[in-house]
Amino acid sequence: MGIPLMAKMLKVKEEEISATLELLKEKLTDSERGLTLVKTGNSFALATKPELKEVVAAIVTDELKEELTPAALETLSLVAYLGPIARTDLDYIRGVNSSFSLRALSLRGLVERDTTKGIPHYHLTADSLSHLNLSKPEDLPNYEEFRQVFSDWQDRMKQPEKKEESVSETQ
């Protein structure tokens, strides 16, 4: 994120942002923390210190060696059949937060986040389709049936709630 945007968001002067970023960079450089402040052009981001590259690589490698959890498999199935799908819809359908599962699937290259529609949506990657020996999600078994159920659910969610008329009993 660039200094002008930070200044606008925080409603402070750009000079104050620059000074604060310099102070942060010094504190991170002089500390035992694993983060550093990286400047690319006029943008800044927090990143892992380069000297911890092997540690981060080992963590990611270990994470990718593990089998997918039942939650990740469930999430992958929903993305396969209902994608592109918003995380909020996944959370609603599953009844739990899907962020961790989506992260695990993304790290493995199985699902991809698309932000072109405004709200991020997730869909299968080409690698996922290749692993499943499919050329497109529509080739999944019973694909159209699941899509229809999802479409019907989306339609119901868009409809305003119908108010039931109360009937008073007569004596």
Phi and psi in degrees as a GROMACS rama.xvg file:
@    title "Ramachandran Plot"
@    xaxis  label "Phi"
@    yaxis  label "Psi"
@TYPE xy
-85.0039  160.507  GLY-2
-59.8486  -45.8366  ILE-3
-58.899  -41.4007  PRO-4
-66.4792  -42.8829  LEU-5
-60.5646  -44.4473  MET-6
-61.9347  -41.6688  ALA-7
-66.0353  -45.3667  LYS-8
-63.7177  -39.4053  MET-9
-91.8905  -6.06657  LEU-10
57.7184  48.373  LYS-11
-133.032  170.574  VAL-12
-75.1772  150.59  LYS-13
-60.6458  -34.0103  GLU-14
-62.189  -37.5608  GLU-15
-66.6883  -39.5233  GLU-16
-63.8306  -46.4506  ILE-17
-58.5862  -45.3566  SER-18
-64.7451  -41.5654  ALA-19
-65.2506  -41.1383  THR-20
-64.6074  -39.4055  LEU-21
-63.5685  -43.6618  GLU-22
-61.9193  -44.0353  LEU-23
-61.0046  -44.2251  LEU-24
-60.3506  -44.1947  LYS-25
-62.7055  -46.26  GLU-26
-62.5963  -40.5443  LYS-27
-69.3759  -37.6669  LEU-28
-67.2409  -40.0972  THR-29
-83.8507  -2.54557  ASP-30
-104.211  173.741  SER-31
-88.8861  6.14435  GLU-32
-69.8287  157.132  ARG-33
-90.6313  8.03062  GLY-34
-109.484  155.43  LEU-35
-138.725  159.061  THR-36
-98.9889  124.234  LEU-37
-109.25  133.208  VAL-38
-110.659  126.419  LYS-39
-126.143  107.646  THR-40
65.1484  -118.039  GLY-41
-108.815  12.141  ASN-42
-108.06  151.609  SER-43
-126.168  147.913  PHE-44
-152.309  151.456  ALA-45
-84.9456  139.209  LEU-46
-143.609  164.161  ALA-47
-71.7347  140.433  THR-48
-61.1689  140.251  LYS-49
-56.1828  -33.4801  PRO-50
-68.3059  -9.67313  GLU-51
-100.937  12.1145  LEU-52
-54.3937  -44.7396  LYS-53
-65.5397  -38.5536  GLU-54
-64.2388  -46.8052  VAL-55
-62.7566  -43.0068  VAL-56
-61.047  -40.3198  ALA-57
-65.6042  -41.3126  ALA-58
-62.9707  -47.2336  ILE-59
-64.5086  -42.5797  VAL-60
-61.8062  -45.7015  THR-61
-60.8578  -42.0947  ASP-62
-62.6877  -37.3094  GLU-63
-78.1095  -19.4435  LEU-64
-75.0039  -28.84  LYS-65
-68.6028  150.698  GLU-66
-70.4619  157.446  GLU-67
-67.571  139.475  LEU-68
-74.1121  162.754  THR-69
-56.5556  -36.8411  PRO-70
-64.8137  -41.4382  ALA-71
-67.551  -38.9268  ALA-72
-64.5858  -40.3334  LEU-73
-62.6979  -44.9261  GLU-74
-63.3462  -43.8105  THR-75
-60.636  -41.5882  LEU-76
-61.9973  -44.401  SER-77
-64.3867  -41.4362  LEU-78
-64.5839  -39.8377  VAL-79
-62.1854  -46.4322  ALA-80
-85.5557  -30.4206  TYR-81
-112.561  -4.27614  LEU-82
-69.9576  154.829  GLY-83
-70.23  135.431  PRO-84
-134.941  139.818  ILE-85
-74.4457  149.107  ALA-86
-60.8781  -34.8501  ARG-87
-61.8518  -37.8191  THR-88
-68.3444  -41.0868  ASP-89
-59.6285  -46.2948  LEU-90
-59.9563  -42.993  ASP-91
-65.0437  -46.5032  TYR-92
-64.0157  -44.8168  ILE-93
-78.7748  -24.0024  ARG-94
81.2624  8.98175  GLY-95
-144.532  166.22  VAL-96
-70.5728  129.542  ASN-97
-99.9349  5.03735  SER-98
-56.744  -47.1542  SER-99
-63.4755  -43.8152  PHE-100
-63.9636  -43.0116  SER-101
-63.8299  -37.5533  LEU-102
-63.2417  -46.9028  ARG-103
-61.2058  -41.9391  ALA-104
-68.9403  -36.6354  LEU-105
-66.7898  -43.1379  SER-106
-59.7546  -32.9216  LEU-107
-84.1931  -5.06615  ARG-108
76.9683  22.0863  GLY-109
-92.1674  -32.7012  LEU-110
-126.859  158.807  VAL-111
-133.732  143.147  GLU-112
-95.5161  130.278  ARG-113
-119.938  122.707  ASP-114
-108.199  11.5955  THR-115
-68.5603  -19.4567  THR-116
-94.2303  12.4344  LYS-117
90.8476  -74.5043  GLY-118
-78.59  130.446  ILE-119
-59.7663  136.074  PRO-120
-123.876  149.683  HIS-121
-112.864  142.805  TYR-122
-146.374  165.243  HIS-123
-67.2002  149.415  LEU-124
-90.872  168.581  THR-125
-61.4393  -35.2465  ALA-126
-62.6706  -40.4433  ASP-127
-59.9102  -48.9049  SER-128
-60.3541  -40.6705  LEU-129
-62.7354  -44.1862  SER-130
-61.1168  -33.7948  HIS-131
-86.3591  -0.610954  LEU-132
59.4593  42.7116  ASN-133
-121.263  153.293  LEU-134
-97.2718  -20.7838  SER-135
-158.31  155.109  LYS-136
-58.111  -29.8561  PRO-137
-60.5159  -15.5212  GLU-138
-81.8527  -4.8286  ASP-139
-65.6423  149.064  LEU-140
-60.8664  138.19  PRO-141
56.1651  27.2732  ASN-142
-57.1183  -49.6285  TYR-143
-62.669  -37.3056  GLU-144
-62.287  -46.9088  GLU-145
-65.7185  -38.9891  PHE-146
-63.4207  -38.7241  ARG-147
-65.9279  -43.0597  GLN-148
-60.3856  -43.7637  VAL-149
-64.6489  -43.48  PHE-150
-61.4038  -42.8303  SER-151
-62.1731  -42.0511  ASP-152
-62.0128  -45.0419  TRP-153
-60.7092  -41.2504  GLN-154
-61.7257  -43.0617  ASP-155
-64.3286  -35.9716  ARG-156
-69.5121  -27.4398  MET-157
-81.4945  -21.7484  LYS-158
-75.8308  138.28  GLN-159
-66.1398  148.87  PRO-160
-63.5132  135.86  GLU-161
-85.7201  127.624  LYS-162
-85.2897  128.213  LYS-163
-82.1581  135.284  GLU-164
-77.7951  133.78  GLU-165
-85.4285  136.798  SER-166
-107.113  120.711  VAL-167
-85.9729  139.481  SER-168
-79.0716  140.721  GLU-169
-103.482  143.72  THR-170
